[in-house]
Amino acid sequence: MISGQFDKAVKEFKTAIQLKPDYADAKQRLIWVNQRINNQSKWGTLTQDVQQKPFDPLAHYRMGMMYYLTGQFKDAVDQFKEAIRLEPNYFEAYNELAITYADSGQYYLAIEPYKNAIRLKVNYVLCWDFAKTYIALARYEDALDALNQSIKIKPTFDRAHADIGYIFNILGEPLKAEQSFLKALETDKNNPETHLELGITYVRLGKRPEAIKEYELLKTIDPRRASALANSIKH
């Protein structure tokens, strides 16, 4: 019974990630699942499944998810690796192994699992996640490749466009960054972080009136970010 509830919870959460990719962090996953599954019974049931079905990749995957959701990343890695050993084309296990490595700060180790997951079942959120790993490693050209792949699948994916703008600013190309942020705002016109980054980009380009316009807009939707942009405009 609990295994079924667990599968349903994970499936629903993954749907939530598709709708709002920024929701996919370890703390939110833990809170979300613990609200839906009885805390005392879930561990016993999943542990029993692994003991009774040691050659079942799904049992190891479920156990890995529970370890991940409770922040026990090393144990989660072991379970996902075992699931992959038993089923070499296990997309979900590769995906979660990559996410676990990334969330534990082991970005370099996340690269191969991401590549394998994309090889098996590419989607725009997966490519975006992969790009964030490359950004963390300062491998910006690789990140751009992954983000462009994400946009190729879903051209209106605003977060990918915004991250491309972020990278272009790092690379000293504010004109390209401006175009990427504007493209992101076509889909999510009131995203405060994108407006902040666009405003900062305008400052770098010497477009003070445009930067002030972004500041005025931010005052109505996110005063804290408006203050941050004001500091950039002053300097």
GIURFEN-V29250 format. One record per pair of residues at least 4 apart in sequence whose C-alpha atoms are under 7 Angstrom apart, sorted by the first residue. I is the first residue (numbers start at 1). J is the second residue. Records with the same first field share a line. If there is no record, write none. Layout:
# GIURFEN-V29250
I=J / J
This chain:
# GIURFEN-V29250
1=5
2=6 / 42 / 45
3=7 / 46
4=8
5=9 / 37
6=10 / 37
7=11
8=12
9=13 / 33
10=14
11=15
12=16
13=17
14=18
15=19
16=20
17=21 / 23 / 24
18=125
21=125
23=28
24=29
25=29
26=30 / 69
27=31
28=32
29=33 / 69
30=34 / 69 / 70
31=35
32=36
33=37
34=39
37=42
38=42
41=45
42=46
43=47
44=48
45=49
46=50 / 63
47=51 / 63
48=52
49=53 / 59
50=54 / 59 / 60
53=59
55=86
56=60
57=61 / 83 / 86 / 87
58=62 / 83
59=63
60=64 / 79 / 80 / 82 / 83
61=65 / 79 / 80 / 83 / 93
62=66
63=67 / 79
64=68 / 75 / 76 / 77 / 79 / 80
65=69 / 76
66=70
67=71 / 72 / 73 / 75 / 76
68=72 / 73 / 76 / 100
72=76
73=77 / 100 / 104
74=78
75=79
76=80
77=81 / 97 / 100
78=82
79=83
80=84 / 93 / 97
81=85
82=86
83=87 / 93
84=88 / 89 / 90 / 93
90=94
91=95 / 117 / 120 / 121
92=96
93=97
94=98 / 113 / 114 / 116 / 117
95=99 / 113 / 114 / 117
96=100
97=101 / 113
98=102 / 110 / 111 / 113 / 114
99=103
100=104
101=105 / 106 / 107 / 109 / 110
102=106 / 107 / 110 / 133
106=110
107=111 / 133 / 137
110=114
111=115
112=116
113=117
114=118 / 130
115=119
116=120
117=121
118=122
122=126
123=127 / 153
124=128 / 150 / 151 / 153 / 154
125=129 / 150
126=130
127=131 / 146 / 147 / 149 / 150
128=132 / 146 / 147 / 150 / 160
129=133
130=134 / 146
131=135 / 143 / 146 / 147
132=136 / 143
133=137
134=138 / 139 / 140 / 142 / 143
135=139 / 140 / 143
139=143
140=144 / 167
141=145
142=146
143=147
144=148 / 164
145=149
146=150
147=151 / 160 / 164
148=152
149=153
150=154 / 160
151=155 / 157 / 160
156=187
157=161
158=162 / 184 / 185 / 187 / 188
159=163 / 184
160=164
161=165 / 180 / 181 / 183 / 184
162=166 / 180 / 181 / 184 / 194
163=167
164=168 / 180
165=169 / 176 / 177 / 178 / 180 / 181
166=170 / 177
167=171
168=172 / 173 / 174 / 176 / 177
169=173 / 174 / 177
173=177
174=178 / 201 / 205
175=179
176=180
177=181
178=182 / 198 / 201
179=183
180=184
181=185 / 194 / 198
182=186
184=188
185=189
191=195
192=196 / 218 / 221 / 222
193=197
194=198
195=199 / 214
196=200 / 225 / 229
197=201
198=202
199=203 / 211 / 214 / 229
200=204 / 211 / 229 / 232
201=205
202=206 / 207 / 208 / 210 / 211
203=207 / 208 / 211 / 233
207=211
208=212
209=213
210=214
211=215
212=216
213=217
214=218
215=219 / 226 / 229 / 230
217=221
218=222 / 223 / 225 / 226
219=223 / 226
222=226
223=227
224=228
225=229
226=230
227=231
228=232
229=233
230=234
231=235
